[in-house]
């Protein structure tokens, strides 16, 4: 298993080392002890989700207020997705920047996204299924949505006409959420992680 930091503090790509034989394939898609060696703490998971999307669907961009925040561990079990993390932590050196990672059922890679990193996916295969673990349970009152079509973020979605829910399409921009004081701060993230 190879764990590599991504461009945003608290984001990592995890590439497993599968074993193949005449029966098929086996891999460890999560090892919290290996992840903890990079994070400096052992992540805990309280909720597991599964999401299925057709080609061109964009889900997100969503982030949870800190506290409590919500870290995610995401992998694609069928097809492929373009997984996007946006640094929504006001005061972070990379605030407003994004990074994208292809997750698929060939590489079987995953991403870990720390608290305060907003998350979205775009299905890049005819059908795509992701599964992800969450460090806190979903609470609609703590979730903040950013439109995935935010012109300031200028995310390069890998489809020409993204299919976006009415809710996500109507969501505010990152600048608007910041103006309302609804975004997490980098200080709160670092305090949460005792950095």
Secondary structure as UniProt FT lines:
FT   STRAND          2..5
FT   TURN            9..10
FT   STRAND          11..15
FT   STRAND          19..21
FT   TURN            22..23
FT   STRAND          24..26
FT   HELIX           32..39
FT   STRAND          47..54
FT   TURN            55..56
FT   STRAND          57..64
FT   TURN            66..68
FT   STRAND          72..78
FT   STRAND          80..87
FT   TURN            93..96
FT   STRAND          98..104
FT   TURN            105..107
FT   STRAND          110..113
FT   TURN            115..116
FT   STRAND          117..123
FT   STRAND          127..134
FT   TURN            140..142
FT   STRAND          143..145
FT   TURN            148..149
FT   TURN            151..153
FT   STRAND          163..164
FT   HELIX           166..169
FT   HELIX           174..179
FT   TURN            180..181
FT   HELIX           186..192
FT   TURN            193..194
//
